[in-house]
Amino acid sequence: MTTDPAEKRQRPSIVWPILIIFATIFLMGVAAGYLDAMREAGGNAPPTPVVSGAVLLGGGAAMLFYLRRVGNFWSGWSRRKRLYWGCLFAAVLIGALSVIVARSGTDDLSINAILSGALSPTAAVILAALWVLGLTILIPLYERVIDDHERQAYLRAGLASYYVFIIPIPAWWVLHRAGLAPPIDAMLLFLLAFLVNLVVYLWLKFR
């Protein structure tokens, strides 16, 4: 007795999600620049975060529409797999939104401007809430869905990044007290720890 071949699900193209993300980021930048130009010209412009939020909601709606169109593919994934990739996507989205909010209303997108540029009180509150609330929710969810191999890579990478903090900070602190080093740069240490964490994690996960 012959059986019909199982129907293969067509994989959704990654092009559309990428286009939606970049189009949303581009439109948020255009809106922020336009509002800034309106203020410089003496016009009344709505708050940048409000307009940026509206554009972001539009981009989110477009992404949900696309995901609905390819729902047959995603329905084949287990709950754990969907939650896993959802956490990773949300983490990337938080990073992208942080850059957008931090530099809204300006055309300077240099690394130095992103890390140390002036922030409005509104942008600072949004960024703080985005990081604290977003990561507080995502980290426990991510830890619940990873397997034992990935959990070991995750824990050892976290330990490596912890060493980046506890080894140089005391030395840097005493050198600064003696006038031999500049003040401790928390963001520099964070980026260094994040880089070490990422490298160790990827090496242990894919070796």
SELO-938285 format. One record per residue (C-alpha): x, y, z; residue in three letters. Coordinates in steps of 0.25 Angstrom, whole numbers, plus 5000, padded with zeros to 4 digits. Layout:
// residues N
XYZala/...
This chain:
// residues 207
500050005000met/500650134996thr/500450265004thr/500450404999asp/501750485002pro/501550575014ala/501350715010glu/502550805012lys/502350935019arg/502851055011gln/503951125019arg/503551275021pro/504551365015ser/505451445024ile/505451565014val/504151615018trp/504351625034pro/505751685031ile/505051795021leu/503951825032ile/505051845043ile/505951935034phe/504752005029ala/504152035043thr/505552085048ile/505752165035phe/504352235037leu/504552255052met/505852325048gly/505152415037val/504052445047ala/505052485058ala/505852575048gly/504552635042tyr/504052675056leu/505452735060asp/505452815048ala/504052865051met/504452905065arg/505652985059glu/504753055050ala/503853095062gly/502753005059gly/501952925069asn/502352785068ala/501752665075pro/502752595085pro/503752505077thr/503452375086pro/502052385083val/502252395068val/503352285069ser/502352195077gly/501352215066ala/502252175055val/502752055064leu/501352005066leu/501152015050gly/502351935048gly/501851835059gly/500551825052ala/501251795039ala/502051685045met/500851615052leu/500151625038phe/501351555032tyr/501451445043leu/499951425041arg/500151395027arg/501251285029val/500551235041gly/500451095036asn/501951085037phe/502051145051trp/500951045055ser/501950935053gly/502850985064trp/502750935078ser/502451035089arg/503851035094arg/504451065080lys/503451175078arg/503751235092leu/505251215089tyr/505351295076trp/504351395082gly/505251435093cys/506451445084leu/505651535074phe/505151625086ala/506551635091ala/507051685077val/505851775077leu/506151835090ile/507551875086gly/507051935073ala/506052015080leu/507052065090ser/507952125079val/506652185073ile/506152255085val/507552295090ala/507852365077arg/506452415073ser/506452555068gly/507852555063thr/508652505051asp/509952465059asp/509952315059leu/511452305063ser/511752205074ile/512252315083asn/510952385081ala/510152265084ile/510952225097leu/511152365103ser/510252465095gly/509352555103ala/507952495106leu/506652565109ser/505952525122pro/504852455114thr/505852375106ala/506552335119ala/505352285126val/504852205113ile/506252145112leu/506352105126ala/504952045126ala/505251975113leu/506551905118trp/506051875133val/504651825129leu/505051755116gly/506251685122leu/505451645135thr/504451575126ile/505351515116leu/506451455124ile/505551365132pro/504751325120leu/506051295112tyr/506651205123glu/505351125124arg/505451085109val/506951055107ile/507450905107asp/508550855117asp/509650885107his/509251025104glu/509051045119arg/510451005122gln/510951105111ala/510051215116tyr/510551195131leu/512051185127arg/511951305118ala/511251385130gly/512351345139leu/513451395129ala/512751525128ser/512651535143tyr/514151525144tyr/514251645134val/513651725145phe/514251665158ile/515751665153ile/515951805147pro/515051895155ile/515851885168pro/517151915161ala/516552025153trp/515852085165trp/517152095173val/517952145161leu/516852255159his/517052295174arg/518452315172ala/518252405160gly/518852295151leu/517552255143ala/516252325139pro/514952305146pro/514352165144ile/513552155131asp/512352065134ala/511952065120met/513252025115leu/513351905125leu/511951865121phe/512251855107leu/513551785110leu/512751685119ala/511651665108phe/512751635097leu/513451535106val/512051475109asn/511651465095leu/512951405090val/513051295101val/511551265099tyr/511651245084leu/512951165085trp/512351075095leu/511051055088lys/511551025074phe/512850965076arg/
